[in-house]
């Protein structure tokens, strides 16, 4: 009887050791570049001070600030929401899930989650420093915040971390549970964005740009991870099934 066939171990057999890594980075970069097109357009419009966008930003900011001045209870609620929806709350949720995954043996998935969260967080800070957009200013502000405005770090990290968590758990979510996850995730993202604009510490374009950056980072790291999966002989996985369907048993345990 012939011995069972085993996949060849390709470690060390590639004459160009960095070729696989370069391929993954190229695929991830291409995916990120495509998804980043809307963000790039918003960035160019902000830098050029395009009048229609500037007018929209200013009008929404002024209207919401007027509402906030007249509704003290609403402002208190928005301030509480800003604390609950802080970027570090979302990051800690991702890091906690990553530790949980690591302990269950899903270490590749845990590494992807942490890497994605870190890349997005760092990129958001770098973009703020490069663009240097001032935050909205009002004669009677309902709230203030330090630092630059574009893109919104709260919006970016909400979208990014919610996306990470959904992609992790998609393999074990079916039917109504999957729909519920999408609804809760979307609500958290939208509420975070509204909270920042309603408090007068961000323009609408800051929030939308933050969402765009988050989606680009998710596309980039997910694309790179999928390339790695294919290199190792794993079946192609549509994003609707999460980034690593094979981790489902570890998640269910």
C-alpha positions as CSV (number, residue, x, y, z in Angstrom):
1,X,0.0,0.0,0.0
2,X,1.4,3.4,-0.9
3,X,2.0,5.9,1.8
4,X,-0.7,8.6,2.1
5,X,0.0,11.8,0.2
6,X,1.2,14.7,2.3
7,X,1.4,18.3,1.1
8,X,5.0,19.2,0.5
9,X,6.7,21.4,3.1
10,X,7.7,24.5,1.1
11,X,9.5,26.2,4.0
12,X,13.0,27.1,2.9
13,X,12.4,25.9,-0.7
14,X,11.6,29.3,-2.2
15,X,14.7,30.8,-3.9
16,X,13.3,34.2,-3.0
17,X,12.4,34.0,0.7
18,X,10.7,37.4,0.7
19,X,8.6,36.8,-2.4
20,X,5.6,35.4,-0.5
21,X,5.6,38.3,2.0
22,X,5.9,40.8,-0.8
23,X,3.0,39.2,-2.6
24,X,0.8,39.4,0.5
25,X,1.8,43.0,1.1
26,X,1.1,43.8,-2.6
27,X,-2.4,42.2,-2.5
28,X,-3.2,43.9,0.8
29,X,-2.0,47.2,-0.5
30,X,-4.0,46.9,-3.6
31,X,-7.2,46.1,-1.7
32,X,-6.6,49.0,0.7
33,X,-5.9,51.4,-2.2
34,X,-9.2,50.5,-3.9
35,X,-11.3,50.9,-0.7
36,X,-9.4,54.1,0.2
37,X,-10.6,56.0,-2.9
38,X,-13.5,57.6,-1.1
39,X,-11.3,58.7,1.7
40,X,-8.8,60.1,-0.8
41,X,-11.5,62.2,-2.5
42,X,-12.7,63.6,0.9
43,X,-9.1,64.4,1.8
44,X,-8.5,66.3,-1.4
45,X,-11.7,68.2,-1.0
46,X,-10.8,69.1,2.6
47,X,-7.3,70.2,1.7
48,X,-8.6,72.3,-1.2
49,X,-11.3,73.8,1.0
50,X,-14.0,72.9,-1.5
51,X,-16.8,75.3,-0.8
52,X,-19.8,72.9,-1.0
53,X,-18.2,70.5,1.5
54,X,-17.1,73.3,3.7
55,X,-20.6,74.8,3.7
56,X,-22.1,71.4,4.6
57,X,-19.7,70.8,7.4
58,X,-20.2,74.3,8.8
59,X,-24.0,74.2,8.5
60,X,-24.4,70.8,10.3
61,X,-21.9,71.8,13.0
62,X,-23.7,75.1,13.7
63,X,-27.2,73.5,13.7
64,X,-26.2,70.8,16.1
65,X,-24.3,73.2,18.3
66,X,-27.5,75.4,18.6
67,X,-29.5,72.3,19.5
68,X,-26.9,71.3,22.2
69,X,-27.0,74.8,23.8
70,X,-30.7,74.5,24.2
71,X,-30.8,70.9,25.4
72,X,-28.5,70.4,28.4
73,X,-29.7,66.9,29.1
74,X,-28.8,65.9,25.5
75,X,-25.3,67.3,25.9
76,X,-24.8,65.3,29.1
77,X,-26.0,62.2,27.3
78,X,-23.6,62.9,24.4
79,X,-20.7,63.4,26.8
80,X,-21.4,60.1,28.5
81,X,-21.6,58.5,25.1
82,X,-18.2,59.9,24.2
83,X,-16.7,58.1,27.2
84,X,-18.5,54.8,26.5
85,X,-17.6,54.9,22.8
86,X,-14.0,56.0,23.4
87,X,-11.4,54.5,21.0
88,X,-9.8,52.7,23.9
89,X,-13.0,50.9,24.8
90,X,-13.2,49.5,21.3
91,X,-9.5,48.6,21.3
92,X,-9.6,46.9,24.7
93,X,-12.5,44.8,23.4
94,X,-10.4,43.7,20.4
95,X,-7.4,43.0,22.6
96,X,-9.5,41.0,25.1
97,X,-10.9,38.9,22.3
98,X,-7.4,38.4,20.8
99,X,-6.1,37.1,24.1
100,X,-9.1,34.8,24.3
101,X,-8.5,33.5,20.8
102,X,-4.8,33.0,21.5
103,X,-5.6,30.9,24.6
104,X,-7.9,28.8,22.5
105,X,-5.3,28.1,19.8
106,X,-6.5,30.6,17.1
107,X,-3.3,32.4,17.2
108,X,-3.2,33.6,13.6
109,X,-6.6,35.1,14.0
110,X,-5.5,36.8,17.2
111,X,-2.4,38.2,15.6
112,X,-4.5,39.5,12.6
113,X,-6.9,41.3,15.0
114,X,-4.2,43.0,17.0
115,X,-2.2,44.0,13.9
116,X,-5.2,45.5,12.3
117,X,-6.2,47.5,15.4
118,X,-2.7,48.8,15.8
119,X,-2.2,49.8,12.1
120,X,-5.5,51.6,12.1
121,X,-4.8,53.5,15.3
122,X,-1.3,54.6,14.3
123,X,-2.5,55.6,10.8
124,X,-5.3,57.8,12.3
125,X,-2.8,59.7,14.5
126,X,-0.3,60.1,11.5
127,X,-3.1,61.5,9.3
128,X,-4.2,64.0,11.9
129,X,-0.6,65.3,12.2
130,X,-0.2,65.5,8.4
131,X,-3.5,67.2,7.6
132,X,-3.5,69.5,10.7
133,X,-7.2,70.4,10.3
134,X,-8.5,72.6,13.2
135,X,-11.6,71.4,15.1
136,X,-14.9,73.3,14.7
137,X,-15.0,76.6,16.7
138,X,-18.1,78.2,18.2
139,X,-18.7,81.3,20.2
140,X,-20.5,79.1,22.8
141,X,-19.3,75.5,22.3
142,X,-21.1,72.7,24.1
143,X,-17.9,70.7,24.3
144,X,-14.2,71.0,23.4
145,X,-11.4,68.5,22.5
146,X,-7.7,68.8,22.0
147,X,-5.7,67.9,18.9
148,X,-6.5,68.0,15.3
149,X,-9.8,67.1,13.7
150,X,-9.2,65.1,10.5
151,X,-10.0,62.2,10.5
152,X,-12.1,61.4,13.5
153,X,-10.2,59.0,15.7
154,X,-13.4,57.9,17.5
155,X,-15.2,57.2,14.2
156,X,-12.1,55.4,12.7
157,X,-11.7,53.1,15.7
158,X,-15.4,52.4,16.1
159,X,-15.6,51.2,12.5
160,X,-12.3,49.4,12.6
161,X,-12.8,47.5,15.8
162,X,-16.4,46.6,15.1
163,X,-15.3,45.3,11.7
164,X,-12.5,43.3,13.3
165,X,-14.9,41.7,15.8
166,X,-17.6,40.9,13.2
167,X,-15.0,39.3,10.9
168,X,-13.8,37.2,13.8
169,X,-17.2,35.8,14.8
170,X,-18.8,35.6,11.3
171,X,-18.0,31.9,11.0
172,X,-20.1,31.0,14.0
173,X,-23.0,33.4,13.3
174,X,-25.9,32.3,11.2
175,X,-29.3,33.7,10.3
176,X,-30.8,36.0,12.9
177,X,-27.6,36.2,15.0
178,X,-25.6,37.4,12.0
179,X,-28.2,40.1,11.2
180,X,-28.2,41.1,14.9
181,X,-24.4,41.5,14.8
182,X,-24.6,43.7,11.8
183,X,-27.3,45.8,13.3
184,X,-25.5,46.3,16.6
185,X,-22.2,47.0,14.9
186,X,-23.8,49.5,12.5
187,X,-25.6,51.2,15.4
188,X,-22.3,51.6,17.4
189,X,-20.5,53.0,14.4
190,X,-23.3,55.5,13.5
191,X,-23.8,56.6,17.2
192,X,-20.1,57.2,17.6
193,X,-20.0,59.4,14.5
194,X,-23.1,61.3,15.5
195,X,-21.9,61.8,19.0
196,X,-18.7,63.5,17.8
197,X,-20.5,65.8,15.4
198,X,-23.3,66.7,17.8
199,X,-20.7,67.6,20.5
200,X,-19.1,70.0,18.0
201,X,-15.7,68.4,18.1
202,X,-15.7,67.1,14.5
203,X,-17.1,67.9,11.2
204,X,-19.2,65.4,9.2
205,X,-16.3,65.0,6.7
206,X,-14.0,64.1,9.6
207,X,-16.3,61.3,10.6
208,X,-16.8,59.9,7.1
209,X,-13.1,60.1,6.5
210,X,-12.5,58.1,9.7
211,X,-14.8,55.4,8.4
212,X,-13.0,55.4,5.1
213,X,-9.6,54.9,6.7
214,X,-11.0,52.0,8.8
215,X,-12.5,50.2,5.8
216,X,-9.2,50.7,3.9
217,X,-7.2,49.1,6.8
218,X,-9.6,46.3,7.1
219,X,-9.5,45.6,3.3
220,X,-5.7,45.7,3.4
221,X,-5.1,43.4,6.3
222,X,-7.9,41.0,5.3
223,X,-6.5,40.8,1.7
224,X,-3.0,40.1,3.0
225,X,-4.4,37.4,5.4
226,X,-6.3,35.8,2.6
227,X,-3.2,35.7,0.4
228,X,-1.4,33.9,3.3
229,X,-4.2,31.4,3.5
230,X,-4.0,30.5,-0.1
231,X,-0.2,30.1,0.1
232,X,-0.8,27.5,2.7
233,X,-3.3,25.5,0.8
234,X,-6.4,26.7,2.6
235,X,-9.6,27.1,0.6
236,X,-10.5,30.6,-0.6
237,X,-12.7,32.3,2.0
238,X,-15.2,35.0,1.0
239,X,-15.2,37.9,3.4
240,X,-18.9,37.1,4.3
241,X,-17.5,34.0,6.1
242,X,-14.9,35.9,8.1
243,X,-11.2,36.0,7.8
244,X,-10.5,32.5,9.1
245,X,-13.5,30.0,9.0
246,X,-11.2,27.2,10.2
247,X,-11.1,28.9,13.6
248,X,-14.8,28.3,14.1
249,X,-14.3,25.2,16.4
250,X,-11.9,27.2,18.6
251,X,-14.5,30.0,18.9
252,X,-17.4,27.6,19.7
253,X,-15.6,25.7,22.4
